[in-house]
Amino acid sequence: FTVLSWCGYLKVDLGPFPALRAFQARILERPCVQQAMKAEGLLR
């Protein structure tokens, strides 16, 4: 998940990899992940 998150900053297109995009979306929905990312200043 962490490395996949870097793809947006590095302009890596995950379009050809729908399973990876779905995985990233599922993980991001988790409240504990959102809480940790907010604490790190990665989400508002």
N, C-alpha and C positions, 0 to 999 in steps of 0.2 A: 504494500500500500504506500509506504513512504517513497519508494523509488518511482512508483506510478505518479505520485503527486508532483514530482519534479518535472514530469513531461510537459505540463502547462507552462512552466517557467522557461523550459528549454525549447519550446515550440515543436515538440515531438507530436506528430499526429497519431492518435490512437484509433482513428477511424477504421483502419483495417483490422482492428482487434476488438470486436464487440464484447467478447467474453471478459477481457481485461477492463473495459469501461464499465461493464455491469458489476464486476467485482469491486471496483473502486467506488461506485455509487452505493453498493450495499454496505461497505465498510463505513463510508462517510455518514450513513444514516444512523449509525450507532451513537447513542447519547454519550457514552464514555469517550468516543473518538472526537465528537464535537467539543466536549468539555476540554479535552487535552489540547486540541487545536486552538480553541479560544484562549486558553491559558498561555499558549506560545505566541499569540498574536497572529495566528494564521487564518482565523475566522473572526467575523465580527458578531 
